[in-house]
Amino acid sequence: MQEIINADISIIGGGIAGTSVARELSKYDLSIIVIEQKHGVGLEGTSTNHSLVCQGGDSLTFRPGTLHAELNVKSIPLWPRLSEELGFKFRRMGGLWLIRDYSDYKKFQKMVSRAFRSTLDPKSPLLIPEGSFSPLRFVDKKELKDLEPEISDNFLGALYDPNLATVDPPEVAKAYAENAKANGVDFLFNTKIKRIKREENKFELYTDNNVLIKSNIVINAAGIEADRVAEMVKARDFSYVPLKGTIVEFDEEVGRSISHATMILPRGSPHLQVVSPTVDNRLKAGIYLEMTFRSDKEVRDYAVNYAISVAKTLYPALRFESHITRSFAGFMAMTNPDTGWHDFVISTHDFVPNWVNIVLGAAGVSASPMLGKKVVEILTKSGIILKEKSNYNPSIRKRVEP
Ligand SMILES: Cc1cc2nc3c(=O)[nH]c(=O)nc-3n(C[C@H](O)[C@H](O)[C@H](O)COP(=O)(O)OP(=O)(O)OC[C@H]3O[C@@H](n4cnc5c(N)ncnc54)[C@H](O)[C@@H]3O)c2cc1C
C-alpha cells in the first residue's frame, strides 16, 4: 500500500540549502516536508567543501548587483548570532589574500573598493550594521609574518579580511534541520524523488520508497541534481556544469601552526590555492578543480598532490605529508565556467507556478543564513501569503535522523 503525505511545501534535498530554507519557513504557519535520498542531512555537497564562511574568492566577491554578493554580504552579521542560537561552532579567524606582485595588489585594490561600496557605504542596499564588519586592509610583509609566522618569504604582503570565518557545514545543516523539526517540519530520509506530476498548480512527488507526496509548493534544493529535478516538471531555466574540487585535510599537529585562511588569487590556471584552519584546528588545502561527470567521485593522486603542493608553497617549512587525515572530492554547480565566476540561482519559474529552484555553487554555505529569507521574499512576491506563527522558537532542537 502506498503511503500518501500531504504538505503545503515540499523541499527536495537536505543539504545546507534545504535545511536552512526549512528552518526559515518553519517560522510560518505551514506544513512542510524535507525529502532527502541519503540517511541524514548535509551528506553531499555540504560535507565536501572548504568550510569557509567567505565572500567567494572570484570576481563576484563583494560585487554589488549579484545574488552572490547580496546573500553573502547580508549573511556576515547573522552568523555569530545564529551560532549562539543553534549552538554550532563558529570561528572567525580572518583571511589573508597573499600578494605576489603589483598585479595582485591592483586586483585587491578593486576588491577593497567593492567591499567598501557593498558593506560600508551608507547608500548601499547591503549596508552592514555598525560593529558587524571590519574593513579590509593591506598588511605589509612584516605584519604578514607576525600574523602567520610560517608563511613563505615569497609574498610581499597581503590583503587582510578580518571577517572571514569557518564552520563545520554538516554540523550547521544538522542544527538548521533540528531547529526546523522542533518547529514542526517533517523529514523523510532514504527517499529519492524519481518523478513529479503537475496537475494545475499542485504537485505529486513520486519516490523510490512507496511514498507519494502531494504538495502545493516545491522548493528544489537538490544541489548538483537540481537540473534533473527541475527537468521533471520542465522548470529548468538555468544550466551549469558540474565542477569537481579535491581537498586534502591535515591533522591538528600541523593545523595549530596556521591561524588564518591564506589564499592566492588564481592566475593562468583554474585551480584555487587555499590553506585554511577548520573549527577544530585541523587544516584544509586545495582546491584542484576539474570539469567531469557528476558520477566521477574518485579522489585522484594528481589532485591530492596538487593540494599538498599548495600547502607547501604557502608554508614551505611545515611537513604536511606525514599529517594527512583524509582527502575528498565534492561537486559544485558552476553556471558560468567560461569566465570562472558563478552566481546563485534562486528563482520561481515563469511557467511553473509555486516552484522554486535553488542552485548555490561556490560559497553557498556562507550564504545560507540569508537563503531562507530570500525564498520567503520571492514566495511573497509571487502572491503567496505566509502567516507567521506565534510560537516559533529559534533555539530549540529535535533529532531528525532515524
Ligand atoms: C571543492 C568545494 C569547495 C567549496 N568550498 C566552500 C566554502 O569554503 N564555503 C562555502 O560557503 N561554500 C563552499 N563550496 C560550495 C558549497 O559546498 C555548496 O554551495 C553547498 O554545499 C551546496 O549545498 P546544497 O544544499 O545546494 O547541495 P547539497 O549539500 O549537495 O544538498 C543537496 C541534497 O539533495 C539531495 N538530493 C539530490 N537529488 C535528490 C532527489 N532526487 N531526491 C531526494 N534528495 C535528493 C542530495 O542527496 C543532497 O543531500 C564549495 C564547494 C566545493 C565543491
Ligand as a Chemical Component Dictionary entry (heavy atoms), coordinates in Angstrom:
data_LIG
# 
_chem_comp.id                   LIG 
_chem_comp.type                 NON-POLYMER 
_chem_comp.pdbx_formal_charge   0 
_chem_comp.three_letter_code    LIG 
# 
loop_
_chem_comp_atom.comp_id 
_chem_comp_atom.atom_id 
_chem_comp_atom.alt_atom_id 
_chem_comp_atom.type_symbol 
_chem_comp_atom.charge 
_chem_comp_atom.model_Cartn_x 
_chem_comp_atom.model_Cartn_y 
_chem_comp_atom.model_Cartn_z 
_chem_comp_atom.pdbx_ordinal 
LIG C1  C1  C 0 35.533 21.890 -3.506 1  
LIG C2  C2  C 0 34.474 22.806 -2.978 2  
LIG C3  C3  C 0 34.793 23.745 -2.004 3  
LIG C4  C4  C 0 33.801 24.605 -1.531 4  
LIG N1  N1  N 0 34.114 25.454 -0.509 5  
LIG C5  C5  C 0 33.150 26.247 0.020  6  
LIG C6  C6  C 0 33.444 27.087 1.121  7  
LIG O1  O1  O 0 34.562 27.109 1.660  8  
LIG N2  N2  N 0 32.441 27.873 1.600  9  
LIG C7  C7  C 0 31.187 27.889 1.046  10 
LIG O2  O2  O 0 30.339 28.661 1.504  11 
LIG N3  N3  N 0 30.878 27.065 0.021  12 
LIG C8  C8  C 0 31.813 26.241 -0.493 13 
LIG N4  N4  N 0 31.508 25.386 -1.520 14 
LIG C9  C9  C 0 30.142 25.376 -2.039 15 
LIG C10 C10 C 0 29.178 24.624 -1.116 16 
LIG O3  O3  O 0 29.705 23.358 -0.800 17 
LIG C11 C11 C 0 27.812 24.499 -1.804 18 
LIG O4  O4  O 0 27.349 25.779 -2.190 19 
LIG C12 C12 C 0 26.757 23.884 -0.900 20 
LIG O5  O5  O 0 27.245 22.765 -0.206 21 
LIG C13 C13 C 0 25.545 23.484 -1.726 22 
LIG O6  O6  O 0 24.570 22.999 -0.841 23 
LIG P1  P1  P 0 23.229 22.373 -1.375 24 
LIG O7  O7  O 0 22.347 22.151 -0.214 25 
LIG O8  O8  O 0 22.721 23.158 -2.526 26 
LIG O9  O9  O 0 23.691 20.963 -2.017 27 
LIG P2  P2  P 0 23.930 19.562 -1.268 28 
LIG O10 O10 O 0 24.630 19.714 0.017  29 
LIG O11 O11 O 0 24.573 18.656 -2.277 30 
LIG O12 O12 O 0 22.470 19.072 -0.949 31 
LIG C14 C14 C 0 21.593 18.595 -1.927 32 
LIG C15 C15 C 0 20.871 17.401 -1.346 33 
LIG O13 O13 O 0 19.850 16.991 -2.235 34 
LIG C16 C16 C 0 19.752 15.568 -2.185 35 
LIG N5  N5  N 0 19.090 15.126 -3.415 36 
LIG C17 C17 C 0 19.513 15.302 -4.699 37 
LIG N6  N6  N 0 18.615 14.776 -5.557 38 
LIG C18 C18 C 0 17.595 14.255 -4.809 39 
LIG C19 C19 C 0 16.386 13.570 -5.128 40 
LIG N7  N7  N 0 16.041 13.309 -6.401 41 
LIG N8  N8  N 0 15.593 13.170 -4.113 42 
LIG C20 C20 C 0 15.931 13.424 -2.809 43 
LIG N9  N9  N 0 17.083 14.050 -2.457 44 
LIG C21 C21 C 0 17.892 14.478 -3.450 45 
LIG C22 C22 C 0 21.218 15.123 -2.066 46 
LIG O14 O14 O 0 21.335 13.830 -1.528 47 
LIG C23 C23 C 0 21.808 16.197 -1.170 48 
LIG O15 O15 O 0 21.848 15.833 0.194  49 
LIG C24 C24 C 0 32.476 24.519 -2.037 50 
LIG C25 C25 C 0 32.166 23.566 -2.998 51 
LIG C26 C26 C 0 33.150 22.703 -3.466 52 
LIG C27 C27 C 0 32.798 21.671 -4.480 53 
# 
loop_
_chem_comp_bond.comp_id 
_chem_comp_bond.atom_id_1 
_chem_comp_bond.atom_id_2 
_chem_comp_bond.value_order 
_chem_comp_bond.pdbx_ordinal 
LIG C1  C2  SING 1  
LIG C2  C3  SING 2  
LIG C2  C26 DOUB 3  
LIG C3  C4  DOUB 4  
LIG C4  N1  SING 5  
LIG C4  C24 SING 6  
LIG N1  C5  DOUB 7  
LIG C5  C6  SING 8  
LIG C5  C8  SING 9  
LIG C6  O1  DOUB 10 
LIG C6  N2  SING 11 
LIG N2  C7  SING 12 
LIG C7  O2  DOUB 13 
LIG C7  N3  SING 14 
LIG N3  C8  DOUB 15 
LIG C8  N4  SING 16 
LIG N4  C9  SING 17 
LIG N4  C24 SING 18 
LIG C9  C10 SING 19 
LIG C10 O3  SING 20 
LIG C10 C11 SING 21 
LIG C11 O4  SING 22 
LIG C11 C12 SING 23 
LIG C12 O5  SING 24 
LIG C12 C13 SING 25 
LIG C13 O6  SING 26 
LIG O6  P1  SING 27 
LIG P1  O7  DOUB 28 
LIG P1  O8  SING 29 
LIG P1  O9  SING 30 
LIG O9  P2  SING 31 
LIG P2  O10 DOUB 32 
LIG P2  O11 SING 33 
LIG P2  O12 SING 34 
LIG O12 C14 SING 35 
LIG C14 C15 SING 36 
LIG C15 O13 SING 37 
LIG C15 C23 SING 38 
LIG O13 C16 SING 39 
LIG C16 N5  SING 40 
LIG C16 C22 SING 41 
LIG N5  C17 SING 42 
LIG N5  C21 SING 43 
LIG C17 N6  DOUB 44 
LIG N6  C18 SING 45 
LIG C18 C19 SING 46 
LIG C18 C21 DOUB 47 
LIG C19 N7  SING 48 
LIG C19 N8  DOUB 49 
LIG N8  C20 SING 50 
LIG C20 N9  DOUB 51 
LIG N9  C21 SING 52 
LIG C22 O14 SING 53 
LIG C22 C23 SING 54 
LIG C23 O15 SING 55 
LIG C24 C25 DOUB 56 
LIG C25 C26 SING 57 
LIG C26 C27 SING 58 
# 
